[in-house]
């Protein structure tokens, strides 16, 4: 994992509470991580259920340490992909 990714995970470890309402993640991360994206990934089972605790039909808690472990692994996985950016739009000679 790159040092930027490591720094980000360390920052979240220090700044995020151990347990917090899922909908608070937008404000806690300055919208770097979005709750609706997390919900979409949860519905596709891309994030382990061990990262969450459902306390009512509409309220879900995020458990910081398991969530950050998943996020760190995901950032490592994505950084290893050999994806080259593509140009969007017309190319002018």
C-alpha positions in Angstrom: 0.0 0.0 0.0 1.3 3.5 -0.8 2.3 5.9 1.9 -0.7 8.1 1.0 -3.1 5.2 1.5 -1.4 4.3 4.8 -1.5 7.9 5.9 -5.2 8.1 5.1 -6.0 4.9 7.0 -4.0 6.2 10.0 -5.8 9.6 9.8 -9.2 7.7 9.9 -8.0 5.5 12.8 -7.3 8.7 14.8 -10.3 10.7 13.8 -13.2 8.3 13.4 -15.0 7.1 16.5 -14.9 3.3 17.2 -18.6 3.0 16.3 -20.7 5.5 14.5 -23.9 5.7 12.5 -23.4 4.9 8.8 -25.1 8.1 7.6 -22.4 10.1 9.5 -19.6 8.9 7.4 -20.1 11.6 4.8 -19.5 14.4 7.3 -16.8 12.5 9.3 -14.7 12.0 6.1 -15.5 15.3 4.4 -17.4 13.3 1.8 -14.3 11.3 0.8 -16.3 8.2 1.7 -20.0 8.4 0.9 -22.7 6.5 2.7 -24.8 5.8 -0.4 -21.8 4.2 -2.1 -21.2 2.1 1.0 -24.8 1.0 1.0 -24.6 0.1 -2.7 -21.4 -2.0 -2.0 -23.1 -3.6 1.0 -26.1 -4.6 -1.1 -23.7 -6.3 -3.6 -21.9 -8.0 -0.7 -18.6 -6.3 -1.6 -18.0 -5.2 2.0 -18.1 -7.8 4.8 -21.1 -7.7 7.1 -18.6 -7.8 10.1 -18.0 -4.1 9.4 -21.5 -3.2 10.3 -24.1 -3.6 13.1 -27.7 -3.1 12.3 -29.5 -1.5 15.3 -32.9 -0.9 13.7 -34.5 -1.4 10.3 -33.1 1.9 9.1 -30.1 2.5 11.3 -26.7 0.8 10.7 -23.6 1.3 12.7 -20.1 1.2 11.1 -17.5 -0.6 13.2 -14.3 1.5 12.5 -11.6 -1.2 12.9 -13.1 -3.9 10.7 -14.2 -1.2 8.2 -10.8 0.3 8.0 -9.2 -3.1 7.6 -11.5 -3.8 4.6 -10.8 -0.3 3.2 -7.1 -0.7 3.5 -7.2 -4.1 1.7 -9.5 -2.6 -1.0 -7.1 0.3 -1.5 -4.2 -2.1 -1.9 -6.1 -4.3 -4.3 -7.1 -1.3 -6.5 -3.6 0.1 -6.5 -2.2 -3.1 -7.9 -4.6 -3.0 -10.9 -2.7 -2.0 -14.0 -5.3 0.4 -15.3 -4.3 3.2 -17.7 -6.5 6.3 -17.8 -8.5 6.7 -20.9 -9.2 9.9 -22.7 -12.8 11.0 -22.8 -14.0 13.1 -25.7 -12.5 14.0 -29.1 -8.9 13.8 -29.7 -7.5 16.6 -31.8 -4.4 16.0 -34.0 
